[in-house]
Amino acid sequence: MQQTIETLRARVHAAAAAGEVLRLVGSGSKDFLGQPLQGTALSTAGLQGVVAYEPTELVITVGAATPWREVVGLVAQQRQCMAFDPPVTGPDMTVGGVIAAGLSGPARASVGGVRDFILGAQMINGRGELLNFGGQVMKNVAGYDLSRVLAGSMGTLGIITQASIKVLPQALAEATLCFLGSQEHALAQLMRWRAQPLPIDASCWVLNAAGDGVLALRLRGAAVAIEAARESMLAQAGSGHLAFDEPGTMDWDALRDQRHAFFTQAPSEDACLWRLGVPAATPAMPLGLPRMMEWHGAQRWFWGSAHEAHGLRDWAKRVGGHATLYRVSAAHGEADKAVGVYSPLSPVLQTVNTRLQAQFDPQGVFRTQRLG
């Protein structure tokens, strides 16, 4: 891997001298994210391998191009897991791609996101320098937490060469409860349950095939705690709202990887998939769009055309959130991105981003505009 690192550093030096823009490519499974692709593709495929794994320290250090499935399989042998459980966007998805995209799974609101599990990272910046941030164990993490800045940076700050990631023990037991009811009722119920010591790990509200609203909740923890929570939640749900907890009532992996019917059955050819981040207690959106709600109400998905960008973003801004064009429509493809993939940043955040970019990449070697 060291030889690959030196080769990449030389390539960055050459690009800086020539004024060339480089676009980093691991497996390419995240190419649909962000603004249209720009720049010369630069493969990171040589950055593979497990550098260190200490199960007792709950940390694993791996090369950025190491396939995600291999890392998950390795830690599973020790009954450990990657708690942030990112969506699997392809069979060869890499660790570097997971960090650069910054996407998390259904348990995001309960356990934290990608950046919360990055203990340290090594990267090549726009000057071709090899930099190390953070550490490989929790007690060694000190100073500016720049390794977490790489989460969600989409390759615009530099090349992630390796990362140290915190792992957690697998849950001892798991159960899923489902309740029928409107989105408004689901939000009210979630707010009540969030204030109680319940082992709620993930939640999702969506319309089923019959057109009924279903709130699914995943409980994780000790078997005794789950059984007690189940009885309490069923009692609190109230009469008139059916509840069931049969196996298979929610495929959480399908939800995570967007293989759930909501994501695979677009209502029309010109419908785009929108991802909204809002405060969890935000009321249901007034627009009559097909919708799903995750993260105890903080992440909301909508199907709507690119022309509805202004209305979605205006509503999201008013409630203190933002709206992202996650997937383009089948009818218009990349042309939908003309409305902008991300909500505009505030002047303060734009200034911070600009200064951060200037420090990491003064020559603009990685300025692909993936983040707008």
C-alpha positions as CSV (number, residue, x, y, z in Angstrom):
1,M,0.0,0.0,0.0
2,Q,2.9,2.3,0.7
3,Q,3.9,2.1,-3.0
4,T,0.4,3.1,-4.0
5,I,0.5,6.1,-1.7
6,E,3.8,7.3,-3.2
7,T,2.3,6.9,-6.7
8,L,-0.8,8.9,-5.7
9,R,1.3,11.6,-4.2
10,A,3.3,12.0,-7.4
11,R,0.1,12.1,-9.4
12,V,-1.3,14.9,-7.2
13,H,2.0,16.9,-7.6
14,A,1.7,16.5,-11.4
15,A,-2.0,17.6,-11.4
16,A,-1.2,20.7,-9.2
17,A,1.6,21.7,-11.6
18,A,-0.7,21.3,-14.6
19,G,-3.8,22.8,-13.2
20,E,-5.6,19.5,-13.5
21,V,-8.7,18.5,-11.5
22,L,-8.8,14.9,-10.2
23,R,-11.9,12.9,-9.4
24,L,-11.3,10.1,-6.9
25,V,-12.8,6.7,-7.8
26,G,-13.0,3.7,-5.4
27,S,-15.6,1.3,-6.8
28,G,-17.8,4.0,-8.4
29,S,-20.8,3.0,-6.4
30,K,-21.4,6.6,-5.2
31,D,-21.2,8.2,-8.6
32,F,-25.0,9.1,-8.5
33,L,-24.5,11.3,-5.5
34,G,-23.8,15.1,-5.7
35,Q,-23.4,17.3,-8.7
36,P,-22.5,15.9,-12.1
37,L,-19.1,14.2,-12.3
38,Q,-16.1,16.4,-13.4
39,G,-12.4,15.9,-13.6
40,T,-10.0,13.2,-14.5
41,A,-10.7,9.9,-12.8
42,L,-8.0,8.7,-10.3
43,S,-8.4,5.2,-9.0
44,T,-7.6,4.4,-5.4
45,A,-7.8,0.6,-5.9
46,G,-4.3,-0.1,-4.5
47,L,-5.2,1.2,-1.0
48,Q,-6.5,-2.1,0.2
49,G,-5.9,-4.2,3.3
50,V,-6.4,-4.4,7.1
51,V,-3.6,-2.4,8.8
52,A,-4.6,-3.4,12.4
53,Y,-7.6,-4.8,14.2
54,E,-7.8,-4.9,18.0
55,P,-11.2,-6.4,19.0
56,T,-10.5,-5.6,22.7
57,E,-9.9,-1.9,21.8
58,L,-13.0,-1.8,19.6
59,V,-11.1,-0.3,16.7
60,I,-10.1,-1.4,13.2
61,T,-7.7,0.4,10.8
62,V,-8.0,-0.3,7.1
63,G,-6.9,1.0,3.7
64,A,-9.5,3.2,2.0
65,A,-10.1,0.9,-0.9
66,T,-10.8,-2.1,1.2
67,P,-14.2,-3.6,0.3
68,W,-16.8,-2.7,3.0
69,R,-18.2,-6.2,3.0
70,E,-14.8,-7.7,3.9
71,V,-14.5,-5.3,6.9
72,V,-18.1,-6.1,8.1
73,G,-17.4,-9.8,7.8
74,L,-14.1,-9.6,9.7
75,V,-15.6,-7.7,12.7
76,A,-18.7,-10.0,12.7
77,Q,-16.4,-12.9,13.5
78,Q,-15.7,-11.2,16.8
79,R,-19.5,-10.5,17.3
80,Q,-18.8,-6.8,16.6
81,C,-20.4,-4.5,14.1
82,M,-20.2,-1.1,12.3
83,A,-23.0,0.5,14.2
84,F,-23.7,3.3,11.8
85,D,-24.5,0.6,9.2
86,P,-24.3,2.7,6.0
87,P,-26.4,1.9,2.9
88,V,-24.8,-0.7,0.6
89,T,-24.7,1.0,-2.8
90,G,-22.8,-1.7,-4.6
91,P,-21.1,-5.1,-4.0
92,D,-17.6,-3.5,-4.2
93,M,-18.4,-0.5,-2.0
94,T,-15.2,0.7,-0.3
95,V,-14.4,2.0,3.2
96,G,-13.1,5.3,1.6
97,G,-16.4,5.7,-0.3
98,V,-18.4,5.1,2.9
99,I,-16.5,7.9,4.7
100,A,-16.4,10.3,1.8
101,A,-20.2,10.0,1.2
102,G,-21.0,10.3,4.9
103,L,-24.2,8.2,4.6
104,S,-25.6,6.3,7.6
105,G,-28.2,3.6,8.1
106,P,-31.6,3.4,9.9
107,A,-30.0,3.6,13.4
108,R,-28.4,7.0,12.7
109,A,-30.5,8.9,15.3
110,S,-29.7,6.4,18.0
111,V,-26.1,5.5,17.6
112,G,-24.6,8.4,15.6
113,G,-23.3,8.9,12.1
114,V,-20.2,8.0,10.1
115,R,-18.1,10.9,11.6
116,D,-18.9,9.8,15.1
117,F,-17.0,6.6,14.5
118,I,-13.9,7.9,12.8
119,L,-11.1,7.9,15.3
120,G,-8.3,8.8,12.9
121,A,-7.5,9.1,9.2
122,Q,-4.6,9.4,6.9
123,M,-4.9,11.4,3.7
124,I,-3.0,13.1,0.8
125,N,-4.0,16.7,0.5
126,G,-3.9,19.0,-2.6
127,R,-0.2,19.7,-2.0
128,G,0.7,16.0,-2.2
129,E,1.5,15.9,1.5
130,L,0.7,12.7,3.5
131,L,-1.2,13.8,6.7
132,N,-2.3,11.9,9.8
133,F,-5.2,13.0,12.0
134,G,-6.6,11.5,15.2
135,G,-5.5,8.2,16.6
136,Q,-6.2,4.4,16.6
137,V,-7.7,4.2,20.1
138,M,-10.2,6.5,21.9
139,K,-7.7,7.7,24.5
140,N,-5.2,8.8,21.9
141,V,-7.7,11.0,20.0
142,A,-6.6,14.6,20.7
143,G,-6.2,18.0,19.0
144,Y,-8.3,19.2,16.2
145,D,-10.7,16.5,15.0
146,L,-10.0,17.0,11.3
147,S,-10.5,13.3,10.5
148,R,-14.2,13.8,11.0
149,V,-14.2,16.6,8.5
150,L,-13.5,14.0,5.8
151,A,-16.9,12.4,6.4
152,G,-19.2,13.7,3.7
153,S,-16.5,15.6,1.9
154,M,-17.1,13.6,-1.3
155,G,-13.4,13.6,-2.2
156,T,-13.1,17.4,-2.4
157,L,-10.4,17.8,0.3
158,G,-8.0,15.0,-0.6
159,I,-7.4,11.3,-0.9
160,I,-8.3,9.2,2.1
161,T,-5.6,6.5,2.3
162,Q,-6.6,4.8,5.5
163,A,-8.9,5.2,8.4
164,S,-9.3,4.0,12.0
165,I,-13.0,3.2,12.8
166,K,-14.6,2.4,16.1
167,V,-16.6,-0.8,16.2
168,L,-19.2,-1.9,18.7
169,P,-20.5,-5.2,20.1
170,Q,-23.4,-6.7,18.3
171,A,-26.8,-6.4,19.9
172,L,-27.8,-9.3,22.1
173,A,-31.4,-9.3,21.0
174,E,-33.6,-7.6,18.4
175,A,-37.3,-7.1,17.8
176,T,-39.6,-5.1,15.4
177,L,-42.9,-3.6,16.4
178,C,-45.3,-2.1,13.8
179,F,-48.3,0.3,14.4
180,L,-50.9,1.5,12.0
181,G,-51.6,5.2,12.0
182,S,-51.1,8.5,10.2
183,Q,-47.8,10.3,9.9
184,E,-49.0,12.9,12.4
185,H,-49.9,10.2,15.0
186,A,-46.5,8.5,14.3
187,L,-44.6,11.7,15.0
188,A,-46.6,12.3,18.2
189,Q,-45.9,8.8,19.4
190,L,-42.2,9.0,18.6
191,M,-41.9,12.2,20.6
192,R,-43.4,10.5,23.6
193,W,-41.3,7.4,23.3
194,R,-38.0,9.3,22.8
195,A,-38.5,10.8,26.3
196,Q,-38.6,7.3,27.8
197,P,-35.7,4.9,28.5
198,L,-36.7,2.5,25.7
199,P,-34.2,0.6,23.5
200,I,-35.5,2.0,20.2
201,D,-32.7,1.6,17.7
202,A,-34.4,2.6,14.4
203,S,-37.8,3.8,13.2
204,C,-39.6,4.2,9.9
205,W,-43.0,5.4,8.8
206,V,-44.4,4.7,5.3
207,L,-47.6,3.9,3.5
208,N,-48.1,0.2,2.8
209,A,-49.6,-1.5,-0.3
210,A,-53.1,-0.9,1.1
211,G,-52.5,2.8,1.6
212,D,-52.3,2.6,5.4
213,G,-49.6,4.4,7.3
214,V,-47.3,2.0,9.2
215,L,-44.8,3.0,11.9
216,A,-42.1,0.3,12.3
217,L,-39.7,0.4,15.2
218,R,-36.6,-1.7,15.8
219,L,-35.7,-2.5,19.4
220,R,-32.1,-3.7,20.2
221,G,-30.5,-4.6,23.5
222,A,-30.8,-7.2,26.2
223,A,-33.7,-9.6,25.7
224,V,-35.3,-8.6,29.1
225,A,-35.2,-4.9,28.2
226,I,-36.8,-5.5,24.8
227,E,-39.6,-7.6,26.3
228,A,-40.3,-4.9,28.9
229,A,-40.3,-2.2,26.2
230,R,-42.6,-4.2,24.0
231,E,-45.2,-4.5,26.7
232,S,-44.9,-0.8,27.6
233,M,-45.1,0.4,24.0
234,L,-48.1,-1.8,23.1
235,A,-49.9,-0.5,26.2
236,Q,-49.2,3.1,25.3
237,A,-50.1,2.8,21.6
238,G,-53.8,3.3,22.6
239,S,-56.9,1.6,21.3
240,G,-57.8,1.9,17.7
241,H,-54.2,1.4,16.4
242,L,-53.4,-2.1,15.5
243,A,-50.0,-3.4,16.5
244,F,-48.1,-6.5,15.4
245,D,-44.6,-7.8,15.7
246,E,-44.4,-10.9,13.5
247,P,-41.0,-11.7,11.9
248,G,-40.4,-10.1,8.6
249,T,-42.7,-7.1,9.1
250,M,-39.9,-4.8,8.1
251,D,-36.7,-5.7,6.2
252,W,-34.3,-3.2,7.7
253,D,-31.5,-4.1,5.3
254,A,-33.8,-3.4,2.4
255,L,-34.7,-0.1,3.9
256,R,-31.0,0.8,4.5
257,D,-30.0,-0.1,0.9
258,Q,-33.1,1.4,-0.7
259,R,-34.4,-1.9,-1.9
260,H,-37.7,-1.2,-0.1
261,A,-40.7,-0.8,-2.4
262,F,-40.9,2.9,-1.6
263,F,-37.5,3.5,-3.2
264,T,-37.9,1.1,-6.2
265,Q,-41.4,2.2,-7.3
266,A,-41.2,5.8,-8.4
267,P,-44.7,7.3,-8.9
268,S,-43.9,8.7,-12.3
269,E,-40.9,8.8,-14.8
270,D,-40.2,12.5,-14.0
271,A,-40.2,11.9,-10.2
272,C,-36.9,12.5,-8.4
273,L,-36.0,11.1,-4.9
274,W,-35.6,14.0,-2.4
275,R,-33.9,13.6,1.0
276,L,-34.8,16.1,3.7
277,G,-33.1,16.7,7.0
278,V,-35.3,18.5,9.5
279,P,-35.8,18.7,13.3
280,A,-37.4,15.5,14.4
281,A,-40.5,17.2,15.9
282,T,-41.3,19.0,12.6
283,P,-44.9,18.5,11.6
284,A,-45.8,16.5,8.5
285,M,-45.1,18.3,5.2
286,P,-48.2,20.0,3.6
287,L,-47.3,19.0,0.1
288,G,-49.1,15.9,-1.1
289,L,-46.1,13.9,-2.2
290,P,-45.3,10.2,-1.7
291,R,-43.2,10.2,1.4
292,M,-41.3,8.1,4.0
293,M,-40.0,9.1,7.4
294,E,-36.9,7.8,9.2
295,W,-34.6,8.6,12.1
296,H,-37.5,9.3,14.5
297,G,-38.7,12.0,12.1
298,A,-35.4,13.7,11.4
299,Q,-34.9,12.2,7.9
300,R,-37.7,12.4,5.4
301,W,-37.9,11.1,1.8
302,F,-40.1,12.5,-0.9
303,W,-40.9,11.7,-4.5
304,G,-41.3,14.9,-6.5
305,S,-40.1,16.4,-9.8
306,A,-37.1,18.7,-10.0
307,H,-39.4,21.6,-10.6
308,E,-40.6,21.3,-7.0
309,A,-37.1,22.1,-5.7
310,H,-38.0,25.6,-4.6
311,G,-41.1,24.6,-2.6
312,L,-39.3,21.7,-0.9
313,R,-36.3,23.9,0.0
314,D,-38.3,26.8,1.1
315,W,-40.3,24.6,3.5
316,A,-37.2,22.8,4.8
317,K,-35.5,26.2,5.4
318,R,-38.5,27.5,7.3
319,V,-38.4,24.6,9.7
320,G,-34.6,24.7,10.2
321,G,-33.6,22.0,7.8
322,H,-32.4,21.3,4.2
323,A,-33.4,19.4,1.1
324,T,-31.1,17.3,-1.1
325,L,-31.8,15.9,-4.6
326,Y,-30.7,12.4,-3.9
327,R,-31.6,10.6,-7.2
328,V,-32.6,12.0,-10.5
329,S,-35.7,10.9,-12.5
330,A,-35.8,8.2,-15.1
331,A,-37.2,10.7,-17.6
332,H,-34.6,13.5,-17.4
333,G,-31.5,12.0,-15.7
334,E,-28.6,14.3,-14.9
335,A,-30.6,17.3,-16.4
336,D,-32.6,17.3,-13.1
337,K,-29.5,18.4,-11.3
338,A,-29.7,21.9,-12.9
339,V,-31.9,22.9,-10.0
340,G,-28.9,22.2,-7.7
341,V,-28.4,19.0,-5.7
342,Y,-27.9,20.7,-2.3
343,S,-29.6,23.5,-0.5
344,P,-27.5,26.7,-0.6
345,L,-25.3,27.2,2.4
346,S,-25.6,30.2,4.6
347,P,-22.9,32.9,4.1
348,V,-21.1,31.8,7.3
349,L,-21.0,28.1,6.4
350,Q,-19.9,29.0,2.8
351,T,-17.0,31.1,4.2
352,V,-16.0,28.2,6.5
353,N,-16.1,25.7,3.6
354,T,-14.1,28.0,1.3
355,R,-11.4,28.5,3.9
356,L,-11.2,24.8,4.7
357,Q,-10.9,24.0,1.0
358,A,-8.1,26.5,0.6
359,Q,-6.1,25.0,3.5
360,F,-6.5,21.4,2.3
361,D,-6.3,22.0,-1.5
362,P,-5.0,25.5,-2.4
363,Q,-4.4,24.6,-6.1
364,G,-7.9,23.1,-6.6
365,V,-6.7,19.7,-7.5
366,F,-9.8,18.1,-6.0
367,R,-12.2,20.9,-6.8
368,T,-14.7,18.7,-8.7
369,Q,-17.8,20.7,-7.5
370,R,-19.4,17.5,-6.3
371,L,-20.8,19.5,-3.3
372,G,-21.8,22.4,-5.5
